[in-house]
């Protein structure tokens, strides 16, 4: 999605951006690794290597502002080790932001705090977004021909890298899933259905390891449907019986990414006999992350925990 469109969405939902800070770094005590051994593939020519910035969005979600990361050129993985007993499961988190920014705390670090408290390793992917989102059709005001090549490259690489380091990071290589919000939800769907072929040329031994997620949690996704699609999922998503088990959740009154994005993917999963759990709530809007509000939809983490246990990823 083009930057100005995403900016409109952000201002509409959350208000004006506050002062610019430096590039984002995790709190001390967490392992951060570069996603690529050198320059990331398909990086735009002339892109500034150190242009990343973090900005505070002061209008609150559940009473708190949040952080937006811009212009990621050096994607990273940050590993948050589980607290207490380790279940062996790991979740790679894709923050949302319209494929233009990353809501790095609202849909990132706060999610890792929850997952690690449940004995799950959380791996936060800071992925590339500028100029990598879907094309915007001004006539129908909808997304068409969704493409996120840089983000998908980073997601595929992230899955392989986590699986490659599974023993070192105390992870079961057969219990590695993805969780994404909004555009990150679309990225979770994209990587769940693009595991037969990489979007980039292999760069090292890690790329010999599978990049198929073992499960996916998809929260208020976008870019999966448009009014022109006649009730079907956008054609760039190819669901098969090998698509991993999936958890879907969205609010019916979501005015940023309409609930049809979730419904068409649920229908495609059903048609392919993929195990899927669907939750649609009447109220809740968009971009609430993990923060509790008065709406019942914000209790979704408990639903995910129950689902993960039901598919054998964590203990009952």
N, C-alpha and C positions, 0 to 999 in steps of 0.2 A: 504494500500500500504506500502510496506516495506520502512524503513527509508532511505536507500541509494538510492532507486529509486526516492523518493520524493525530496531528496537532489539534484539529478541530474536535475530534472525538475526545481527546484528553481534556481540552478546555470545557467542552460540554458536560463531561461527567465529573470532573474534579477541580476545575478552576485553573487559573494562570500558574505557570511555572515560576518558582522562586529562584534565588541566586544559584549560579553555576558553581559546582565543586569540582574537585579533581576526579580522575578515573576511579572506578569502584574497586575496592579491595575487601576481602572478607575480614572478619574479626580474627584476632590472633588465635592460634591453636588448631586451625583447620588446614589440611593439606591442599594446596593449590598447584595444579600442573598445567603447563601449556598444552593445548589440544593438538597442535601440530609441531613437528620438530623444527620447522623453518617457517617460511612464509606460507600462509594458508592458501590452498588452491583457489584459482579463479578470483583472487583479490583484484578489485578494480585498479587499473593503472593510475598512478598518481595519488592513490589514497594515502592520507597522512597516517603514519604508523602510530602516532601517539595523540590522536584526535579525541579519544574517548573522554567523555565527561559525565558527571553525575549531577542531576538537578533534583531539588526538592519540590514536590508538588504539594503545596500547602493545604489545599482543600481536602478535608479529611475523609477517610474511609473508616467507619466505626470509631470516629473521634481522633484519628491519628493521620498525619501526612504520610506520604510515601516517596520512595526514590525512583527516579527514571534514569536509566543508563542509555547514553547516546553513542553512536559511532564506534561500535566495537570493531576493532581490526585485528586484535590478538585474542581470540577466544580461549577460554580456560575451563577446566573442571575444578570445582572445589569440593573436596570430600569431607563430609561431616560424619564422624564416627558415631555409632549408636551409643546411647547411654544405658548402662546396666547390661542386661543379657542381650546378646547379639542373635537375632533370628536367622541371620544369613541372607536375608532379603536386602535388595538395594533398589532404590528408585532414583532415576535421573529426572530432575525437575527442569521444565522449560517454562520460564516466566513468559507472560503475554506482553503485548504492547503494539499490536497492529503491524507486526513485522517492521517496525520503525524504531521502537525503543524497547527496553526491558524493564518491567516493574520488578526490580531486583529484590526488594524486601517483601512487598505485599504478596507477590506470587513466587517468591524465591526463598530467602533466608528464613522467613517465618514458617514456611512449609517444612524446611529442614529441621527446625526446632521441634516441630510436632513429630515428624517421622523418627528422628533419633530418640525421642522420648519413648517410642514404641519398639525400640530395639532394631530399627531399620536403618541401614546406611543410606544417607541422602547424598546425592551427587548433583550439585547445582551447575548447570551448563550456562555459561555466559557466551551466547552464540552471536554470530554476525547477523545484523538485520538491515543496515542501510541499503536501499535500492534492491532488496531481494524479495520483496513481497508481491502480492498479487496485483494484477493490473486493475485499474478502476474504470468502470464504464459510466461515464457521466450521464448518459441517456437514461439508463435504468437505475443509476445509483446503486450498483451492486458489483460484486467481485466476479470477474470472469477469467478463465484460463489461469487459475491460481498456480503460481510458481514461487518457490522459495529455495533456489538452488544452493545458495551459500548456507542458509540455515539447515537445509537437509544434509548437506555435506558434514556440517558440524555435528548434527544429531547422529548420523551414521558413524562417524569417527568416535564420538563420545561413547556409544554403546560398545564398539569394539575395544576401545581403550579400557573401559571399566571391566569388561570380561577378561581382557588380557592381564589385568592387574588383580583379578579376583582373589587369588590366594594371598597376595600381599596385603590387600585391603580387607581380608576376612569376609569375603562375599561368596555366596553360593552362585556359581556361574549359570545355574539354571533357574535363578530367582531374581533376574534383573529386569525391571520394568521401567516405564516412562510415565510421567504425569505432567500434563500441560494445561495452561489456562489460555482461553481466547486464541490468539495466533499461536501460542504455544500448544493449545489443544489441537489446532490444525497440524502443527508439526508432529505431535504425538501420533496423529492419524497417518500422516505422510510416511513417517519412519516405520509404522506398523505394517505398511503395505508396500514398502520399497526395500525389501531385504534380499531379493534375489540378485541384485546388481547394485554396485556402488555408484554414487554420483561423481566420483573422482577416481583418479588413478592411485592405486595403493602406494603408500610412502614408506612403510616399514613393516615389521613382523606383526604388529598389532592389527594390521589390516587383513591378516589371514584368519582372524577370529570373526565369528558371526556377529552381525549387527542387527539381528532380529530381537526385539524385546520379547520377554516372556509374558508380559501383561501390559495393559495400558489403562491409564485413568485420564479421561478426557472431560474437561470442565469448561462449560460455556464456549465451545469452539466456534470459529468463524471460517469463512472461505471454503465451505464444503457444499454450499448450495447457492443458487441464484434464482430469481423468478423465472428466468428463461429455461431452467432445467426441468420444468414440468414435474416437480416432485421427486426428481432423481438426484443422486449425488453427482457432484462435478466429475467430469470424465477423467481427470488426472489421478483419481483414487481408484485403485483396482483391488477390491476386496476378494479374498479367496478363503478357502477352508483353513489355510495356514496363517491367516491373520490372528494375532494373539487375543486371548480373552480380554474383554474390554468393559470398563465401567464408564457410564455416561451420565452427566448431570447438567441441567440448565434450568433457568427460570423462564416461564412462559411470557413474562413481561420484559424480557431482555430486549432492549431497543437498539443495542449496538450490533450484536450478532443474533439474528432471529433464531428462535428455537427450532426452526426447520433445519438448521445446520446439524443439530443433534438427531432429529427425527430421521433424516435421510440416511445418516450413517447407521443408526440403529436398524433401519430397514435393510440396508445392504448387508450388515452383519447377520441378521436373521436369515436372509436369503442364502447366505453362504454357510449356514449352520455353525457360526462362530458363537461361543458362549458370550452372552452380553447381559449386563444389568443396567437398566435404564431408570433414571429418576428425573421427573419433570415436576417442578413446583410452580404454583401460580404466581408467586411474587418473589422478588429478590434482585431483579435488575442484573447488572453486569459488573464484573471486576470487583467482587467482594473478597476475593482471596480466601485466606483462612480466618479473617476477622469476623467475630460474632456480631450479628445485628439482631433486631427483633424478628427477622424472617426465619422460619424453620429451615430454609435451604442452607443457612450457614452452619448447620450442624452436620454438614456432609462428611467431615473427617471420620465420624463414628460409622457412617455407612460404608466408607472405604475400608476401614479396619475390618468390619464384619465380612465384607466381600473378599478381601485378601485372605482371610482365614478360610473362607468357603472354597477358594481355589487352591488351597494348600501352600500359599506363599509365606504365611506366618502361622504360629500355633493358634489353635482354637481358644 
